[in-house]
Amino acid sequence: MRAIVFDQHSPDLAAYRLADDLPTPTPDPDAVLVRVAYAAINRLDNFVRIGWKGLNLRLPHIPCSDFSGEIVAVGAAVRDWRAGQWVTANPLIWCGQCRACRRGEQNRCRSGHLLGEHVPGACAEYVTVPARNLVEIPAGYDRRLAAAASLVYVTAWHSLIVAGGLRAGERVLVVGGGGGVNTAAIQIARLAGAQVYVVASNAAKAERASQIGAHWTHDRSADPDWSKAVFLATGREGVEMVVDNVGQATWPASLRTLAPGGRLVTVGGTSGYAASVPINLIFARHLRIIGSTMGTQDDYLRVMDLVFRGMLVPAVDSIYPLQAFQTAMAHMLADEHFGKILIALEDTYTGQSEGVRG
């Protein structure tokens, strides 16, 4: 089996290599084996390659949490799936036994992990996935969009709608316009009836954010004082919610944009985790800071239904062949993209290949 792997943790993208001699995995009794058509990269893949204390992987490790593909084999205990079905899947693997799982809160599982994080991922010709994680891709639905959806849409849905409690008529600011979670958040907030404000890194991304649903955008390359711009744009009232996954570099400004009683929602910190928080602002304005990770299986089924019905449309930036994986990662880390970057598994699926970069 061919796959992208790394053999040791490293800050260097050169750690990735294309392996062509890996054994094809065998599905557990409750799992399926999928031949991958497209995989999608995430910021998580960069963090996993670099590594962190306590991350103990079986090497070589295969990245990527998202995919679309065709079932080719099912485990002995699988009853509801068959070979030939086209699927994608919730990348969150949960135990099903802990208190959180029994409450249906799989994203709080004590032993939860993700495809491509603690277990081999989907940037390979084949991947095994628990059958309970699957959703079928409707006939005629673009398999590239299906590969781009799972992780970012369930993450954005849970953080905005469930954890953040976003309501129609509220103002929500999305800090950053081009990443996968943020492009999903813009669309979900618009669908929920919110007024969507976006701070983008350049004019082109600001324009793209408008095209997918933002009501107001700001190009911070032209005016770095975006917190003041948001404050003025809201009639000096501020916004009810900020979605800030940048972290250290933006939290102080994000908090200043919040109206009294507002909340900051985060699922990550791409610029660092040591954010400065003005405590006086928190108590004086009755602000809340809400953390969120992934979503429940119910969240996943709800948001993927909206995706497949065309009410939410994943943004795909570009598609690269498997051998150009390093280039695709460099493109993401340069923040040049808008939406998801896909990897085409050329030997397993050669259709829908227009626009492939490499």
C-alpha positions in Angstrom: 0.0 0.0 0.0 1.2 3.5 -0.8 0.9 6.2 1.9 2.4 9.4 3.1 4.3 8.8 6.4 6.9 10.2 8.7 9.3 8.1 10.7 10.2 10.6 13.5 8.9 13.8 14.9 10.4 16.9 13.2 9.7 20.5 12.5 10.8 20.0 9.0 8.3 19.1 6.2 11.0 16.9 4.7 10.2 14.4 7.4 7.2 13.3 5.2 8.0 10.6 2.6 6.0 8.5 0.2 6.1 4.9 1.2 5.0 2.2 -1.3 5.5 -1.0 0.7 3.1 -0.7 3.7 0.8 -3.6 4.5 -2.9 -3.0 3.6 -4.7 -2.8 7.0 -7.3 -5.4 8.0 -10.6 -4.1 9.5 -11.5 -5.0 13.0 -14.8 -6.9 13.4 -16.7 -3.6 14.0 -14.8 -1.6 11.3 -14.6 -1.3 7.5 -11.8 -1.0 5.0 -12.1 2.0 2.7 -10.1 2.6 -0.6 -9.4 6.3 -0.3 -10.2 8.7 -3.2 -9.3 12.0 -1.5 -7.8 12.9 1.8 -7.7 16.4 3.3 -5.0 18.0 5.4 -5.5 20.0 8.6 -3.4 22.1 10.9 -3.5 19.1 13.2 -1.2 17.2 10.8 1.5 19.8 11.2 1.2 19.6 15.0 1.3 15.8 15.0 4.5 15.7 12.9 6.2 18.2 15.2 4.9 16.2 18.2 4.3 17.1 21.9 5.0 15.6 25.2 2.9 12.5 25.8 2.2 11.8 22.1 3.5 8.3 21.7 2.9 7.1 18.1 3.6 3.8 16.4 6.0 4.8 13.6 5.9 5.3 10.7 2.8 7.3 11.1 0.2 8.2 8.4 -1.4 11.7 8.6 -4.8 13.1 7.6 -8.2 12.9 9.4 -10.5 13.4 6.5 -11.3 11.4 3.4 -13.8 10.2 0.9 -13.7 6.7 -0.5 -15.3 3.4 -1.3 -15.8 0.5 1.1 -13.9 -2.6 -0.1 -14.3 -4.9 2.9 -16.3 -5.0 6.1 -15.6 -6.6 9.5 -17.3 -9.7 10.7 -19.7 -7.9 13.0 -20.7 -5.1 10.6 -24.2 -5.5 9.3 -25.3 -2.1 7.9 -22.5 -1.5 5.4 -21.4 -3.3 2.3 -18.6 -3.2 -0.2 -19.2 -0.6 -3.0 -20.7 2.1 -0.8 -19.1 5.5 -1.0 -18.5 7.0 2.5 -16.8 9.6 4.6 -16.6 9.5 8.4 -16.4 11.3 11.7 -12.6 11.2 12.4 -13.2 11.1 16.2 -12.7 7.6 17.6 -14.4 7.2 21.0 -14.5 4.3 23.5 -18.3 4.1 24.0 -17.9 3.1 27.7 -16.9 6.1 29.7 -19.4 8.4 31.4 -19.1 11.0 28.7 -19.7 8.5 25.9 -22.7 7.1 27.7 -24.1 10.6 27.8 -23.6 10.9 24.1 -20.7 13.4 24.6 -18.2 11.5 22.5 -16.0 14.6 22.1 -15.3 14.4 25.8 -14.3 10.7 25.8 -11.5 10.0 28.3 -9.7 7.9 25.7 -10.9 9.7 22.5 -8.5 10.2 19.6 -8.5 11.2 15.9 -7.7 9.5 12.7 -4.3 10.8 11.7 -3.5 11.9 15.3 -3.1 8.9 17.6 -4.0 6.2 15.0 -3.0 5.9 11.3 -4.8 8.4 9.1 -6.3 8.6 5.7 -3.4 9.8 3.4 -3.1 6.3 2.1 -4.6 4.0 -0.5 -6.6 2.3 2.3 -7.8 3.3 5.8 -9.8 1.3 8.4 -12.6 3.1 10.2 -15.2 2.0 12.8 -18.5 1.4 11.1 -20.4 3.5 13.6 -18.4 6.6 12.3 -19.5 6.3 8.7 -21.9 8.4 6.7 -22.8 7.5 3.1 -22.0 10.0 0.4 -25.3 10.5 -1.6 -25.2 9.5 -5.2 -24.0 12.4 -7.4 -22.5 14.4 -4.5 -19.0 15.7 -5.3 -16.5 13.3 -3.5 -14.0 16.2 -3.3 -16.4 18.2 -1.2 -17.2 15.1 0.9 -13.5 14.7 1.8 -13.3 18.4 2.8 -16.2 18.5 5.2 -16.0 16.2 8.2 -13.5 17.6 10.8 -14.0 21.3 10.1 -17.8 21.2 9.9 -18.4 19.1 13.0 -15.8 21.3 14.9 -17.4 24.5 13.8 -21.0 23.3 14.4 -20.3 22.2 18.0 -18.3 25.3 18.9 -20.9 27.8 17.5 -24.2 26.1 17.9 -23.8 23.7 20.9 -21.0 25.1 23.0 -21.4 28.8 22.0 -25.2 28.8 21.8 -25.3 31.1 18.8 -28.7 32.6 18.2 -30.4 34.2 15.2 -29.9 38.0 15.1 -26.6 37.9 17.1 -23.4 39.4 15.7 -20.5 37.0 15.4 -16.9 37.8 14.5 -14.7 35.2 12.8 -11.0 36.0 13.2 -9.4 34.7 10.1 -11.1 34.0 6.8 -9.3 31.3 5.0 -8.9 28.2 7.3 -11.1 25.2 7.1 -12.8 25.7 10.4 -13.3 29.4 9.8 -14.8 28.9 6.3 -17.2 26.4 7.9 -18.0 28.8 10.8 -18.9 31.6 8.4 -21.4 29.5 6.6 -22.9 27.9 9.8 -23.3 31.3 11.5 -25.0 32.7 8.4 -27.3 29.7 8.2 -28.1 30.2 11.9 -29.3 33.7 11.2 -26.4 35.6 12.7 -24.8 38.7 11.3 -21.3 37.5 10.3 -18.2 39.7 10.6 -14.9 38.5 9.3 -11.3 39.7 9.8 -9.2 38.4 6.9 -5.4 38.6 6.2 -5.8 40.2 2.8 -8.3 41.7 0.4 -8.7 38.5 -1.7 -9.6 36.4 1.4 -12.0 39.2 2.5 -13.7 39.0 -0.8 -13.9 35.2 -0.7 -15.4 35.4 2.8 -18.1 37.7 1.5 -18.9 35.2 -1.3 -19.5 32.4 1.2 -21.7 34.3 3.6 -19.9 37.1 5.5 -22.0 40.3 5.8 -19.0 42.5 6.7 -15.3 41.9 6.2 -12.1 43.7 7.1 -8.7 43.4 5.4 -6.2 43.6 8.2 -3.3 44.0 5.8 -4.7 47.4 4.9 -5.8 48.3 8.5 -4.2 46.4 11.3 -6.5 47.9 14.0 -9.3 45.5 13.3 -10.8 45.5 16.8 -11.5 49.2 16.4 -12.9 48.7 12.9 -15.3 46.0 14.3 -16.3 48.3 17.2 -17.2 51.1 14.8 -18.9 48.8 12.3 -21.3 47.6 15.1 -22.2 51.2 16.0 -19.8 51.0 19.0 -21.8 48.1 20.5 -19.5 45.2 19.8 -20.3 41.6 18.8 -22.0 38.9 20.9 -19.6 36.2 19.9 -16.0 35.9 18.6 -14.7 32.8 17.0 -10.9 33.0 17.6 -8.8 30.0 16.9 -5.6 32.0 16.3 -5.0 32.4 20.1 -2.0 34.2 21.5 -1.7 36.8 18.8 -5.3 37.9 18.6 -7.1 37.2 21.9 -6.6 40.6 23.5 -8.1 42.3 20.4 -10.8 39.7 20.1 -11.9 40.3 23.7 -12.1 44.1 23.1 -14.6 43.5 20.3 -17.1 41.8 22.5 -20.3 43.5 23.7 -21.3 43.2 27.4 -22.3 39.6 28.0 -20.4 38.4 25.0 -18.4 35.2 24.6 -15.2 34.1 22.9 -15.3 30.6 21.5 -12.1 28.8 20.6 -11.1 25.4 19.3 -7.4 26.1 19.0 -4.4 28.5 19.0 -2.4 28.4 15.8 -0.3 31.4 16.9 0.4 30.0 20.4 -1.3 29.2 23.6 0.0 31.8 26.1 -2.7 34.4 25.4 -2.9 37.6 27.5 -6.3 37.9 29.0 -7.3 41.3 30.6 -9.1 40.1 33.7 -10.8 43.5 34.3 -12.4 43.3 30.9 -13.8 39.9 31.7 -15.6 40.8 34.8 -16.5 44.4 33.9 -18.2 43.3 30.7 -19.5 39.9 32.0 -17.6 38.1 29.3 -17.3 34.3 28.9 -14.5 32.2 27.3 -15.7 28.9 25.9 -13.5 26.0 24.8 -14.6 23.3 22.4 -13.1 20.3 20.7 -14.6 18.4 17.8 -18.3 17.5 18.3 -20.6 14.6 19.2 -21.7 12.0 16.7 -25.2 13.6 16.8 -23.5 16.9 15.9 -21.7 15.2 13.0 -24.8 13.6 11.6 -26.7 16.9 11.8 -24.1 19.0 10.1 -23.2 16.4 7.4 -26.9 16.2 6.5 -26.8 20.0 5.9 -23.6 19.6 3.8 -25.1 16.8 1.7 -28.3 18.9 1.2 -26.2 21.8 -0.2 -27.1 24.1 2.7 -23.4 24.2 3.7 -20.8 24.0 0.9 -17.2 23.1 1.8 -14.6 25.5 0.3 -11.9 23.6 -1.5 -8.7 25.6 -2.2 -6.7 23.1 -4.2 -6.0 19.5 -4.9 -2.5 17.9 -5.0 -1.4 14.5 -6.0 0.0 12.2 -3.3 3.6 12.7 -4.3 3.2 16.5 -3.8 2.2 16.2 -0.1 5.1 18.3 1.2 4.1 21.1 -1.3 0.5 20.9 -0.1 1.5 21.2 3.5 3.8 24.2 2.7 0.9 25.9 0.9 -1.2 25.5 4.0 1.5 26.7 6.5 2.1 29.8 4.3 -1.5 30.7 4.9 -2.0 31.1 1.2 -5.1 28.9 1.0 -8.9 29.6 1.3 -10.7 26.5 2.4 -9.5 22.9 2.4 -6.5 21.4 0.6 -7.0 17.9 -0.7 -4.7 15.1 -1.7 -5.8 12.9 -4.6 -5.0 9.2 -4.3 -4.4 8.9 -8.1 -3.9 5.1 -8.3 -7.2 4.4 -6.6 -9.4 7.1 -8.1 -8.7 9.0 -11.3 -12.1 10.7 -11.9 -12.9 14.3 -10.9 -9.1 15.1 -11.2 -9.4 18.5 -12.9 -7.7 21.2 -11.0 -5.1 18.9 -9.4 -2.0 20.8 -8.5 1.5 19.6 -8.2 
